[in-house]
């Protein structure tokens, strides 16, 4: 992974698999597209009988059960009752797990508040196709090492970071954090001009990128003209990602960026995981990793309760999950939030200090290996 600061040519850091304490042939991380992950999870669920799944169904409300009818009858008054659009009878949950996103109805039902703020930034995402390295300039033939699509790239612009994350073949996933106004302009561009803006954001100066971002159209021609005066030397080619040549139809989208942390992750017969519990800026790519770590921790808490004859919905049996994950996630949220704010500053003394710090960290492989292990869970 290659990361650098658009405001300082000397500010960069590289991460490689040889520094992460694993076999040097292994990867730092893997990109898994959401449809593939979803299919694998659904296939696993189908193999675990008896499990009921509900398709084309919405949750209409979540309420506590009715009061106990009479002594000696089953008391479900403390159990969540989930009403759905496809059934007249509610689903009664011994434990209701909220994996339902930042606007979690489960969290609202449990009266669990959140703390945090909006960043006044939007994340623009897309799936793009990359050209061969020879598409960048007409110098000597590329080597297999240069051609391999195995490196992630991230450049910190004053308005937010832009990243290209490798996918199989010649494809990559784009995540561009920018202002709401620029996000709207990017989504309005035709595919050729959108691709040109991505290429410019990785290669041109901040002034050039700002100028092109305000153009209503014609970015492709503008980039071609500007690259004539911004040739990439052969020895520096791998500093930049391969040229984006096209954008997958229908893949361009945007979403507001926020930081949120629930005051607690568990309640009586309720547990929150993933974005329902916490929402993080995407600059470090930690959202899914944190959610998966939540799942693993909650499973351990449930397994312990079951093995010791406990009720899996009782809050006391779920607190091991909250104790393990709340502070750990809070630290990650804080680190990423501070990085976002640090790289949003253009004042030259701050730029100089952060460049010095990043360059120093880049010299210590052991420290970089520790950072990768923390990011990878």
Protein Blocks (a to p, Z undefined) as FASTA:
>chain_A
ZZddfkbmklccdddfklnopafkbcfbdcddfklmmmmmmmmmmmmccddddehiacfb
dcdddddfbghiacfklpccdddfkbcbdcddfbacdfebjklmklmmnopacedddehi
acdddddddddfklmpmcdcddfklmpccbccddddfkbccdddddehjbdcddddddfk
lmmmmmmpcfklmmmmmmmmmmmcfklmmmmmmpgghklmmmmmmmmmmcccfklmmmpc
cddfbdcehkaccddddddddfbfbdehiacehjlloccdfklopmmmmmmmmmmmmmmm
mmmmmmnopafkbmklmmmmmmmmmmmmmmmmmmmmmmmmmmmpcbfklmmmmmmmmmmm
mmmmklmmmmmmmmnZZ
